[in-house]
């Protein structure tokens, strides 16, 4: 059986993938630029235009579909994380940390983005809080108090 933390990590990654899809689908001409750089040299049509002039439209639609799909699957995994984690805070913080780190890695790989030292300090504090949450043991009330409540 998969633990709640693994579900939360997957949910965070899927959230980052959905954000990436949204940026590609609705952002500037990222897809057209990627198409032209990837297919340069062998996509010229007889009229002198590039195949990328029309190819970016179905690619944007594909990314829009991927956005919806990643969000739906992300919510499924986040719900499973909430069910299997000992606290909702643990599932939420784990998903958030996974999303931040995945977004940073995907942004660096796809768009060449870099982050300032302050961003890295913030994510480090988030990860420290995550370690505290995962290291803590949930309290169980003594048996006498449980019997009194019934």
C-alpha positions in Angstrom: 0.0 0.0 0.0 1.3 3.5 -0.9 1.7 5.9 2.0 -0.1 9.3 2.1 3.3 11.1 1.6 3.8 9.4 -1.8 0.3 10.4 -2.9 1.1 14.0 -1.8 4.4 14.1 -3.7 2.7 12.8 -6.9 -0.1 15.4 -6.4 2.5 18.2 -6.1 4.3 17.1 -9.3 1.0 16.9 -11.2 0.1 20.4 -10.0 3.4 21.6 -11.4 2.8 19.8 -14.7 -0.7 21.4 -14.9 1.0 24.8 -14.4 3.5 24.1 -17.1 0.7 23.1 -19.4 -1.2 26.3 -18.7 1.9 28.4 -19.4 2.5 26.6 -22.7 -1.2 26.7 -23.6 -2.1 30.3 -22.6 1.3 32.0 -22.4 3.2 33.9 -25.0 4.5 32.1 -28.1 6.5 29.5 -26.2 5.1 26.6 -28.4 5.8 28.4 -31.7 9.4 29.3 -30.6 10.0 25.7 -29.5 8.5 24.4 -32.7 10.7 26.7 -34.8 13.9 25.8 -32.9 13.1 22.1 -32.9 12.0 21.7 -36.5 14.1 24.4 -38.1 15.4 23.6 -41.6 12.9 21.0 -42.6 9.5 22.5 -42.0 9.4 25.1 -44.8 6.4 24.8 -47.2 6.5 25.8 -50.8 4.9 29.2 -50.0 7.9 30.1 -47.8 5.9 29.7 -44.6 6.7 27.5 -41.7 4.7 24.5 -40.5 4.9 26.1 -37.1 2.7 28.9 -38.2 -0.3 26.5 -37.9 1.1 23.7 -35.8 1.2 25.7 -32.6 -2.6 25.9 -32.5 -3.2 22.1 -32.1 -0.3 22.0 -29.7 -1.9 24.7 -27.6 -5.2 22.7 -27.6 -3.2 19.6 -26.6 -1.6 21.5 -23.7 -5.1 22.8 -22.6 -6.3 19.2 -22.5 -3.2 18.2 -20.6 -3.9 21.0 -18.1 -7.4 19.7 -17.4 -6.2 16.1 -17.2 -3.3 16.9 -14.8 -5.6 18.9 -12.6 -8.2 16.1 -12.4 -5.6 13.5 -11.6 -3.8 15.8 -9.1 -7.0 16.3 -7.1 -7.5 12.5 -7.0 -4.0 12.0 -5.6 -4.4 14.9 -3.2 -7.7 13.3 -1.9 -5.9 10.0 -1.4 -3.1 11.8 0.4 -5.6 13.4 2.8 -7.2 10.1 3.4 -3.9 8.3 4.1 -1.9 10.9 6.0 -2.1 11.3 9.8 -3.1 15.0 9.4 -4.3 17.2 6.7 -1.5 19.7 7.4 1.1 17.0 6.5 -0.6 16.2 3.2 -1.0 19.9 2.3 2.6 20.9 3.2 4.0 17.9 1.4 2.0 18.6 -1.7 3.0 22.3 -1.6 6.7 21.5 -1.2 6.6 19.0 -4.0 4.8 21.5 -6.2 7.4 24.2 -5.5 10.4 22.0 -6.2 8.8 20.4 -9.3 7.9 23.9 -10.6 11.4 25.0 -10.2 12.9 22.0 -11.9 10.4 22.1 -14.8 10.9 25.9 -15.2 14.6 25.4 -15.4 14.4 22.6 -17.9 11.8 23.9 -20.2 12.1 27.7 -19.9 15.6 28.2 -18.6 14.3 30.1 -15.5 16.4 30.7 -12.4 15.3 31.7 -8.9 16.8 34.2 -6.5 18.5 33.2 -3.2 15.4 34.4 -1.3 13.2 31.9 -3.2 15.6 29.1 -2.2 15.6 30.3 1.4 11.8 30.2 1.4 11.6 26.7 0.0 14.3 25.6 2.5 12.2 26.9 5.4 9.2 25.0 3.9 11.1 21.8 3.7 12.3 22.3 7.3 8.7 22.6 8.4 7.9 19.5 6.4 10.5 17.6 8.2 9.1 18.7 11.6 5.6 17.6 10.5 6.8 14.2 9.3 9.0 13.7 12.4 6.2 14.4 14.9 4.1 11.6 16.4 0.4 12.2 16.5 -1.0 12.4 20.1 -3.5 9.8 21.2 -5.7 10.6 24.2 -5.4 8.4 27.3 -8.0 5.7 27.5 -9.7 7.2 30.6 -10.6 10.4 28.6 -11.9 8.4 25.7 -14.3 6.5 28.0 -15.5 9.7 29.7 -16.4 11.2 26.3 -18.6 8.3 25.5 
